[in-house]
Amino acid sequence: MSLPSKKAIEIDDNITHYEYRMLNHDMVLKYDESKCIQCGFCHRVCPVTVSIYDEPLKKTAIGTPEEMGVESDKKIVVDTEKCIWCGCCTWICPGYTLELLINGENKLLLVENGSLPEFKEEVRTLDNGQKVRKVVEGSITITCNEKVDKVIEAFTEECAVQAMSKEGKEIKVDKDKCILCFKCSDAAKNYENIEVKIFRDRFKDVKGEPSSVWNGISLRVLGKEGKIKGIMSRSQNKLADSVLRLLGRPESDEEEE
């Protein structure tokens, strides 16, 4: 096998290893599909491409097959040609679905060097016993003008954490369960008479000083720009380049697609 090598290895029906192997350095992004709740956070925080002003988020290195433009029966797929193994997706993953291993050790270098902060999290247990965590504060409002019960029930089942329920012709949200993810708001695009508004106000009790990477991620998740400007570009992937610099690796000279 020639090095460096990038490839995806299916360990079993649930576990996939996305590997980047060099002569003296191995990085593995481990994905456990059995824990994946398709919340959408990993796609938002991936620094490989840039969200420009009010344009839709462009293709990143991780996301649903639909978001990635590929055919797959997996909930989430990773483009090993784009992935830079920075660990941003593992840092935020509410379902503990993703894990970054560096030379066999669970590590997040961007947290260790202070580029990404630690934050308080609320851990919840779903009805099936799975642990999930809430990482952002905010609010959610659902407006339902749908008259067909089966459609309303189908929408409530879109929730990643079983936080929605049907009450008459209304949809109620259990705020003790809701993690303010992107799943129901993304799903609402397919329901003509249901509207979802989510306001993610802040990450929970952040520890540490913000960096350009942190500001870029805040912009993507919260929709708010932080103190540091100029991380977005129509021609260069500056957020990814910032991450690579902080990881001590060469910048990407690849332009956005």
SULCOR-V260850 format. One record per backbone hydrogen bond with DSSP energy under -0.5 kcal/mol. CO is the residue of the C=O (numbers start at 0). NH is the residue of the N-H. E is the energy in kcal/mol with one decimal. If there is no record, write none. Layout:
co: (CO CO)
nh: (NH NH)
e: (E E)
//
This chain:
co: (4 6 8 8 13 14 14 15 15 16 16 17 18 19 20 20 24 25 26 27 27 28 29 30 30 31 31 32 38 39 40 41 45 46 49 50 51 60 62 63 64 64 69 73 76 77 78 78 85 86 87 88 92 93 96 98 98 99 99 100 100 101 104 104 107 107 108 109 109 110 117 120 121 123 123 125 129 131 132 133 134 136 136 138 140 141 142 142 146 147 148 149 150 151 152 154 155 158 162 164 166 169 169 171 172 173 173 181 182 183 185 186 187 189 190 192 194 196 197 198 198 201 202 203 204 206 210 211 212 213 214 215 216 217 217 217 218 226 235 236 237 238 239 240 241 242 243 244 253)
nh: (20 18 10 16 32 10 11 17 30 8 18 28 6 26 3 4 21 102 19 29 100 17 98 15 32 34 35 35 181 43 44 45 48 239 51 52 54 78 76 67 68 69 71 64 62 79 81 82 109 90 91 92 95 132 31 29 100 101 106 27 102 104 101 106 110 111 112 114 115 113 206 122 133 125 131 128 125 123 134 121 203 200 201 198 196 143 144 194 148 151 152 153 154 155 156 157 158 161 173 171 169 166 171 164 174 176 177 185 186 187 188 189 190 191 193 144 142 140 199 138 200 136 204 119 119 117 214 215 216 217 218 219 220 221 222 223 222 228 237 240 241 242 243 244 245 246 248 247 236)
e: (-3.0 -3.1 -0.8 -3.2 -2.5 -1.9 -1.5 -0.5 -2.7 -3.1 -0.8 -2.7 -1.9 -2.3 -0.7 -2.6 -3.1 -3.1 -2.8 -0.8 -3.0 -2.5 -1.9 -2.4 -0.7 -1.6 -0.6 -0.8 -2.6 -1.3 -2.2 -1.2 -0.5 -0.6 -0.6 -0.7 -2.8 -2.6 -2.8 -2.4 -1.1 -2.3 -0.6 -0.5 -1.7 -0.9 -1.2 -2.6 -0.5 -2.2 -1.1 -1.5 -1.0 -1.5 -2.3 -3.5 -0.6 -0.5 -1.5 -2.7 -0.6 -1.7 -3.1 -0.7 -0.9 -2.1 -2.5 -1.2 -2.7 -1.2 -3.1 -0.6 -2.8 -0.5 -2.7 -2.1 -3.1 -3.6 -0.5 -1.9 -2.0 -2.0 -1.3 -3.0 -2.8 -0.6 -0.6 -2.6 -0.6 -1.9 -2.8 -2.1 -2.0 -2.1 -1.4 -1.9 -1.1 -0.6 -3.3 -2.9 -2.0 -2.8 -0.5 -2.1 -1.0 -1.8 -2.4 -2.1 -2.3 -2.1 -1.0 -2.3 -1.8 -0.6 -1.3 -3.3 -2.7 -2.7 -0.6 -2.1 -0.9 -3.3 -0.7 -2.0 -0.6 -1.1 -2.7 -2.1 -2.3 -2.5 -2.1 -1.6 -2.6 -2.7 -0.8 -0.9 -1.0 -0.6 -1.6 -2.0 -2.3 -2.1 -2.5 -2.3 -2.2 -1.6 -3.1 -1.4 -0.6)
//
